[in-house]
Amino acid sequence: MTTSESSTYGQITQEGLQRIRDRLGVYYHGIRHVGEITADAIRTYAQGMGERNPLFFDEEYGRKSPYGSIIATPIFLWTVRAITATNLGGLPGVHSFYGGSEWEYYRPVRPGDIISATYRPHDVVEKSSTYAGRMAIQYAQTLYVDHRANAVAKARAWSIRTERRAARERDRFRDVKKPRYTREDLEAIWDAYDREEIGGATPRYWEDVQEGESLPPIVRGPLRVVEIIFGAGRFDAFNTGVGASPGGNHYYRWSSFRKHLGFAEPDPETGVPDHPHRGHWEETMARLIALPGIYDLGPQRGSWLAQIVTNWMSDHAFVRRFYHELRRFNIEGDTTWVHGKVSRKWIEGDQHLVECETNCQNQRGETTGMGRVEVILPSRGAE
C-alpha cells in the first residue's frame, strides 16, 4: 500500500458509523494485558506516571499504611484492559485520539489481585472540529472484577475519531513551535519539582478542609520522547501497557495490518506500514496527522489530573470517582502545570466527601485538560 493509497482510507462514512452502532450494547470480555497484579507492576506504572507518593511504589511504606500494602494509582486499571472505544473497529484508517474517561472505584487495587474486564461500546456521536472537520466520538464502558467476584471499578471512556487527510489539509497547528528554554526556565521547573508536597501518613480531616481552598500545584515536563515511550505504561515497550496495541509483534503485527486495511500508515520514505500510534514517539508520523511534533499518550496527562489530589488527600483517604477530559495536545517540549481547588464538601451517609476541580495548563497558558476528583476523607468525629 502506498502513501497515496493510504490517504483514500480513513473516511468517516455513514456505513462505518452504522457498523459501530450495530455493536452498541453488546458485552465483550476484555483482553487482559496484565493478569495477576504484582507489586512490580503497580510500582513501575506509578513511577512511569511521575508519582512521588510512596503509597504507590514503596512496599515497606505500604505495609505501614492504612491499606497494609502499596495500592495502585487511580487509572492503573488501564494496564488490565484499555478502555478506548475503538477496539471493535468500524472506521478503518480513521485516526483515534484518547479524549478522556470517567471512573467509579469500589475498592483499592492491591498486589495479588487478579482482575478481568467486561467491555461494552455504548454510543457514537457525530461532531465537527477545527482540527479535521468531520469527527466522531465513540464511547465505551468497562467493568473490572477481581478473582473473588468483587466489582473493583467501572469506567466510561471516549475516543475522538478524525480523518488524517482532512487534518493534513487544514494543518491547524502549523504555527505552533516547540518552546525554547533558558537555564533559568529549567531551574524554575526543577524548583517546582522540589517543592511538590505529599500528604502521606498525616491524615487530612474533612473538618479541616474549606471549599475554595487551593491544592499545592505540581509540574510535569518539559515533555520528552523517553517519557512518552517509557512513561505511559512501561509494559511491553509502551503500547501493551495501555492496551494501545495488544497481541504481540512481528507475525502478529503484520497479521493485524492485513486484517484491518487502512489501520496502518506507511512511512513516506520506506513505504513500510506501521502502527499509527508511532506519532507518539516519531516526528514523521506526528506530521502525517498534522501535529507540530510528537505528543503524549492521554492517560498519562489524565493521571496527573488525579495526582495533584492524591498528593494532597493523605494515605487515609480514598478516591471514589475521577473524571477527566483532554482539551489540547501536549507536544514534545511542553511543560504542564497542574492546578486544583476544593469545589465542594458534603456528607453522604457515613461518608465525608470532597470534590476537587483540577486542570492542566502548558507554558503557553493553554488549558490542555480538566478533571474532577471525588474523595472520601477521614472525619474527626468518626475516631
C-alpha positions in Angstrom: 0.0 0.0 0.0 1.5 3.4 -1.0 1.1 6.6 0.9 -1.4 8.0 -1.7 -3.4 4.8 -1.5 -3.5 5.1 2.3 -5.0 8.5 2.1 -8.1 7.1 0.4 -8.8 5.2 3.6 -9.9 6.8 6.8 -13.1 8.5 5.9 -16.0 8.8 8.4 -18.9 7.4 6.5 -22.5 6.6 7.4 -21.7 2.9 6.6 -18.8 2.9 9.0 -20.9 4.7 11.7 -23.6 2.1 11.2 -21.1 -0.7 11.7 -20.3 0.8 15.1 -23.9 1.3 16.0 -24.6 -2.4 15.2 -22.2 -3.3 18.0 -23.6 -0.9 20.7 -24.8 -2.6 23.9 -23.0 -5.9 23.2 -20.8 -7.1 26.0 -17.3 -8.4 25.3 -14.9 -10.0 27.7 -11.8 -7.8 27.7 -8.3 -8.7 26.6 -6.2 -8.9 29.7 -2.8 -7.1 29.4 -1.8 -7.7 33.0 -3.1 -10.8 34.7 -2.2 -11.1 38.4 -1.4 -7.6 39.7 2.1 -7.6 41.1 3.9 -5.1 43.3 6.3 -4.6 40.4 3.5 -3.7 38.0 2.0 -1.2 40.4 5.3 0.4 41.2 6.5 0.6 37.6 3.3 2.1 36.4 3.3 4.7 39.2 6.9 5.8 38.6 6.2 5.9 34.8 3.5 8.4 35.6 5.8 10.5 37.7 4.2 9.6 41.0 6.1 10.8 44.1 3.7 9.3 46.7 5.4 6.2 48.3 2.0 4.6 48.8 2.1 3.7 45.2 5.6 2.2 44.9 7.3 1.6 48.3 6.4 -1.8 49.7 7.8 -1.2 53.2 5.9 2.1 53.4 2.8 0.5 52.1 2.8 -2.2 54.8 2.7 0.6 57.4 -0.1 2.5 55.7 -3.9 2.1 56.4 -4.1 -0.3 53.5 -1.4 -2.6 54.7 0.3 -2.7 51.3 1.0 -0.5 48.4 -2.0 0.2 46.2 -2.4 1.2 42.6 -2.8 4.7 41.3 -6.4 5.7 40.2 -6.0 4.8 36.5 -3.7 1.9 36.8 -6.5 -0.3 35.6 -5.6 0.8 32.1 -3.0 -1.9 32.3 -5.6 -4.6 32.8 -7.7 -3.5 29.8 -7.5 -0.3 27.8 -10.9 1.3 27.8 -10.6 3.1 24.5 -13.8 2.8 22.5 -12.2 1.8 19.2 -11.2 -1.8 19.8 -14.0 -3.3 17.7 -13.3 -1.4 14.5 -15.9 0.2 12.2 -13.9 3.2 10.8 -10.7 1.7 9.3 -7.9 4.2 8.9 -9.7 6.9 10.8 -7.3 8.2 13.5 -8.2 7.8 17.1 -7.2 10.1 19.9 -7.9 9.5 23.6 -10.5 12.0 24.7 -10.9 11.2 28.4 -12.6 8.9 30.9 -14.8 8.7 34.0 -14.1 6.3 36.8 -16.0 5.0 39.8 -14.0 3.0 42.3 -15.3 0.4 44.8 -12.1 -0.9 46.4 -8.3 -0.4 46.0 -6.2 -2.5 43.7 -3.5 -4.4 45.6 -0.7 -6.9 44.8 -2.1 -10.4 44.3 -5.4 -9.2 42.8 -6.4 -11.0 39.5 -8.7 -8.6 37.6 -10.7 -9.2 34.5 -12.7 -6.7 32.4 -16.0 -6.7 30.6 -16.3 -4.2 27.8 -19.4 -2.6 26.2 -19.4 0.0 23.4 -22.4 2.2 24.1 -22.6 5.2 21.9 -21.2 7.1 18.9 -21.9 10.8 18.3 -21.1 12.8 15.2 -19.4 16.2 15.7 -17.2 18.7 13.9 -13.8 20.1 14.8 -11.5 22.9 13.6 -8.7 20.3 13.5 -10.1 17.9 11.0 -13.7 18.9 10.1 -15.9 15.9 10.4 -15.4 14.0 13.7 -17.0 11.1 15.6 -16.8 10.4 19.3 -17.0 6.8 20.4 -18.0 5.9 24.0 -17.4 2.6 25.8 -17.9 1.2 29.3 -15.7 -1.3 31.2 -16.4 -3.1 34.4 -13.4 -4.5 36.3 -14.0 -7.5 38.6 -11.4 -9.3 40.8 -10.9 -13.1 41.3 -13.2 -13.0 44.3 -16.1 -11.7 42.1 -15.9 -8.3 43.7 -16.5 -5.3 41.5 -13.3 -3.2 41.6 -14.2 -0.2 39.4 -16.3 0.9 36.5 -15.1 3.2 33.7 -16.5 5.1 30.8 -14.2 6.4 28.1 -14.4 8.2 24.8 -12.2 8.3 21.7 -12.0 11.1 19.2 -12.1 9.9 15.6 -10.8 12.2 12.9 -9.7 11.8 9.2 -5.9 12.1 8.8 -6.1 13.5 5.3 -8.6 16.2 6.3 -6.3 17.2 9.3 -3.3 17.5 6.9 -5.3 19.7 4.6 -6.3 22.0 7.4 -3.0 22.0 9.1 -4.4 23.8 12.1 -1.3 23.7 14.3 1.2 24.8 11.6 2.2 27.9 13.6 2.8 26.1 16.9 6.5 25.9 17.6 8.4 23.9 20.2 9.4 26.0 23.1 13.0 27.1 23.8 14.1 27.0 27.5 16.8 29.1 29.2 18.7 27.7 32.1 16.6 30.0 34.4 13.4 28.5 32.9 14.6 25.0 33.7 15.7 25.8 37.2 12.3 27.3 37.9 10.7 24.0 36.8 13.2 21.9 38.9 12.5 24.1 41.9 8.8 23.4 41.5 9.5 19.6 41.4 11.4 20.0 44.6 8.5 21.8 46.3 6.0 19.1 45.4 4.0 18.2 48.6 2.9 14.7 49.5 0.2 14.4 52.2 1.4 10.9 53.2 0.8 9.4 56.6 -0.6 12.6 58.2 -4.5 12.4 57.9 -6.3 15.3 56.2 -9.6 15.5 58.0 -12.8 16.6 56.3 -13.5 19.1 59.0 -10.2 21.0 58.2 -11.0 21.4 54.5 -12.6 24.6 53.2 -14.5 25.0 49.9 -12.5 27.1 47.5 -9.1 26.3 49.0 -6.3 25.7 46.5 -4.3 22.5 46.3 -0.5 22.7 46.1 0.3 22.7 42.3 2.6 20.2 40.6 4.6 20.4 37.4 5.3 17.8 34.8 7.7 18.3 31.9 9.2 19.6 29.7 7.8 16.5 27.9 10.5 14.3 26.2 10.2 11.3 24.0 11.7 9.0 26.6 8.9 9.9 29.0 6.3 9.2 26.3 7.7 5.8 25.4 8.5 4.6 28.9 6.2 6.7 30.9 2.8 5.8 29.6 2.5 2.3 31.0 6.1 0.9 30.7 4.7 -2.5 30.0 5.9 -4.3 26.8 7.6 -1.2 25.3 4.8 1.4 25.7 1.9 0.0 23.7 0.7 -3.0 25.6 0.9 -1.2 28.9 -2.1 0.9 28.0 -3.7 -1.5 25.6 -2.9 0.6 22.5 -1.6 -2.4 20.6 -2.1 -5.8 22.2 -1.3 -9.1 20.6 2.4 -9.1 20.0 4.9 -8.0 17.4 6.3 -9.4 14.1 3.9 -12.0 12.7 1.1 -10.8 15.0 1.6 -7.2 13.9 1.6 -8.0 10.2 -1.5 -10.2 10.6 -3.3 -7.3 12.3 -2.3 -4.8 9.5 -3.5 -7.2 6.8 -6.8 -7.9 8.6 -7.5 -4.2 9.2 -6.8 -2.4 6.0 -6.2 1.3 6.4 -5.3 1.0 10.1 -1.5 1.2 9.4 0.1 4.3 7.9 3.0 3.7 5.5 6.3 5.6 6.2 6.7 8.0 3.3 10.4 7.2 3.0 10.4 3.4 3.3 6.8 2.6 2.3 6.6 0.2 5.2 3.2 0.3 7.0 3.4 1.0 10.7 1.2 1.5 13.8 -0.3 4.9 13.7 0.5 5.4 17.4 4.1 5.9 16.5 3.2 9.6 16.2 3.6 9.5 20.0 7.4 9.0 19.6 8.2 9.7 15.9 8.1 13.2 14.3 7.3 11.9 10.8 4.1 10.2 11.9 3.1 13.2 14.0 3.4 15.4 10.9 1.3 13.0 8.9 -1.6 13.6 11.3 -0.9 17.4 11.2 0.6 17.8 14.7 3.6 20.0 15.2 5.6 17.3 17.0 5.3 14.0 18.9 2.6 14.1 21.5 1.8 12.5 24.8 -0.4 9.5 25.4 -3.6 10.8 27.0 -3.8 8.6 30.1 -0.5 10.0 31.3 -1.9 13.5 31.5 -5.1 12.1 32.9 -3.1 10.6 35.7 -1.6 14.0 36.5 -5.1 15.4 36.9 -5.6 12.9 39.7 -2.0 13.1 41.2 -2.5 16.6 42.5 -5.4 15.3 44.6 -3.8 12.1 45.8 -0.7 14.1 46.8 -3.0 16.4 48.9 -5.5 14.0 50.4 -3.2 11.7 52.5 -3.0 7.9 52.8 -6.1 7.8 54.9 -8.4 8.9 52.0 -9.8 7.1 49.0 -10.7 8.3 45.5 -14.3 7.4 44.9 -14.8 9.0 41.5 -12.5 10.5 38.9 -13.4 12.3 35.7 -11.0 13.9 33.2 -11.1 15.3 29.6 -8.3 16.4 27.4 -8.7 19.7 25.5 -5.5 20.2 23.5 -2.4 18.2 22.6 0.7 18.0 24.8 3.6 18.3 22.4 7.3 17.4 23.0 8.9 20.2 24.9 5.7 21.4 26.5 5.6 21.9 30.3 2.4 21.1 32.1 1.4 22.9 35.3 -1.4 21.2 37.2 -3.6 23.2 39.5 -6.6 22.3 41.7 -9.1 23.6 44.2 -11.7 22.2 46.5 -15.0 22.9 44.8 -17.4 21.4 47.4 -17.7 19.2 50.5 -20.6 17.3 51.9 -21.7 14.3 53.9 -23.4 11.2 52.4 -24.5 8.6 54.9 -21.4 7.9 56.9 -19.0 9.1 54.2 -17.4 12.6 54.4 -16.7 13.7 50.9 -14.9 16.5 49.0 -14.8 17.2 45.3 -11.7 18.8 43.7 -11.5 20.5 40.3 -8.2 20.2 38.6 -6.7 21.5 35.3 -3.6 21.3 33.2 -2.0 24.4 31.6 1.0 24.5 29.3 3.7 27.2 29.1 1.6 29.0 26.5 -1.2 29.4 29.0 -3.5 27.0 27.2 -5.7 24.6 29.2 -4.9 21.1 27.9 -7.0 19.1 30.3 -9.6 19.3 33.1 -10.7 17.0 35.8 -12.9 16.3 38.8 -11.9 14.1 41.7 -14.3 12.9 44.4 -12.6 11.8 47.6 -13.7 10.1 50.8 -11.8 11.8 53.7 -11.5 10.7 57.3 -13.6 12.6 59.9 -12.5 13.6 63.3 -16.0 12.7 64.5 -15.5 9.1 63.4 -12.4 8.5 65.6 
